[in-house]
């Protein structure tokens, strides 16, 4: 049986497109997963040079942009937590991940909303769950409390770095324990 050049081209294209069959939550759905029923406020923040340097210093990872978008989740006046979306390159393609943080400065949830690398390199949910409860400490590292991800070490490092970056920005922008609930 002779194969059609059109069919062959379609198969090659399908094999080269990563993550077509993976259902990832939208940004709004990811926020609803971690803060169901909360009132969400989107805040755009422009870091000062000092804040940028402080975020880099406390997180111990690169923070490239002075522009930060923070989603604050509240129930009445009570701050339930914040979420930041971090887009970075894993190997050669982008990944966007939501890192949700409690008012006390601990990771509540890490949710991948975009992953353009081959799906074989994506972190399964059972792996990202080990980031929950982590704070900005030396334990949040692949050399400490976070287990490596076999066959996807760049993905694992990217998710740890994104978590550290979000926690560092949280620390700089939200004073956990501040009487006003940590307004940026």
N, C-alpha and C positions, 0 to 999 in steps of 0.2 A: 504494500500500500504506500502510495506516494504522499508525503506530507506537503501541505500548502505552505509557501513562504510566509503568508499572512498569519497562519496559525503558529508557526515557529516564532515569528516576531512577537506575537502576543504572549506566548509562554515565556520568552526571554524577558520581556518587559515586566510580567507579573513576578518573576523570580527576583528581579532587581529592585522591586519596590518594597521597602520594609514596612512592616506593621499594618498591612492592609486589613487583615481580619481581626485586629485587636480593638476592643471597645474600651476606650479611655474616657473618663469623665470630662465634661467641659469645665471651664473655670468655675462657673456658677454651681455646677453639680458637685465639684470637689469641695467648695465652701459649704454647701448644704450637708455634705457627708460629715463634716467635723463640727459644724455649728448649726444643727437643725433648728429652724424656727427663730434664730437670733436675728436681731436687727444689725445689718452689715453697713458699715460706713467705709467708703473708699477714700483714702487720703494719699495725696501726692506730696512727697517730701523731696526737697532739694538739700542734700547734705552740704554742710560747710566743709572746708578743707580739713578742719580739726575733727569733725564728726567722721569723715571718710577715713582719716588716719586712725582714729580710735576704733572704728569698726574693723579695720584691717588688723590692728594690733590685738584686740580682744578675741577675734575669731581665728586668728592665725592662718587665714586664707585670703586670697586676692578678692578685693571688692573693687570692681572696675568702674561702676557708675555712681555718680552723685545723685542721680534720679532714682527714687525708690517709691514704689506703690505698696501701701500697707492697707490691709482690710481689717478693720476692727469689728469684732463681734460683741454685741452687748445685749443684755436682757435688762431693760430699764436702764439704770445708771451703772449697773455692774458690768465690768469688763470680763467677758468669758475667755477672751484670747485674741490673738491676731494671726493673720496669715500673710505670707509673702510668697510670691511666685518668682522662681529663679530659673532663668534660661541660660544654658551653658552648652558648650560642645563636649560631647563624651569622647568620641574618637575622631570622627570627621563630620558628624551630623548633630543637630541640636536636640536637646531634651529640655522640657519645661516641667518643673516640679513645684507643687505647693508644699510649703512647710508651715504647719499651724503650730502656734506656741501658746502655752498657758500664761496667765498673768504672772505666775511665779518664775517663768523663764525655762520651762521644760517642753520638749517636743510633744505635741498631742497627736500629730499624724503627718506622714509624708505621703503624698499622692502624686504619682506621675500622670500628667495630663497630655504630654506630647513626648514621643520617643521616635526619632527618625533613623536610628541605627537598626540593623537587623534584629528582629524580635528575640533571637537566641541570646542576645546580650542584655536584654531587659531584666531588671530586678523583680523577682516575684514578690507578691504582697507579704508572704511569710518572712522574707528577708527584710523588707522595709519596716516591719513591725518591731524589729530590734532597735530602731531609732527612737521609738516612742518612749518617753520618760527621760531621754538623755538631756543633759544640760550642757552649757558651754564649759566643758572641763576636758582635761587630758583623756578621760575615758571615751570621749566621742572621737574614736580613731580606729582605723583598721589594725593598728598595732596594740590596741587595748581591748575595750569591751565589744567592739563591732566585729563580727565574724566576716572574713573575706567572702566574696561571691565567686565561686569557682567558674572559670571561663568567662567572667565578666568583671575583671578587676578594675577596669577604667570606669565602668558604670558604678560600681561600689564606691570608688573614691570620689566620683562626681556627686553622688548622693550625700556622702558624708560632708564633703566641702559645702554643698548647698545648705545642708542643715547647720553647719558651723557659721556660714555667712548670714543666714536668716537669724540665728540666735545672737550673733554679734550686732546686727542691725537692730534687733529688738532691744538689746541691752543699751545701745546708744540712744534709741528713739523713745523707748518706754521705760521709765524708771519703775521697775516692779516694786510694788509696795508704796508708791507715791500716793498721797491722799486723794488726788484727782483721778486715780485709776490709770495713770501713766499716759497722759496726753503727749503726743509728739510736739 
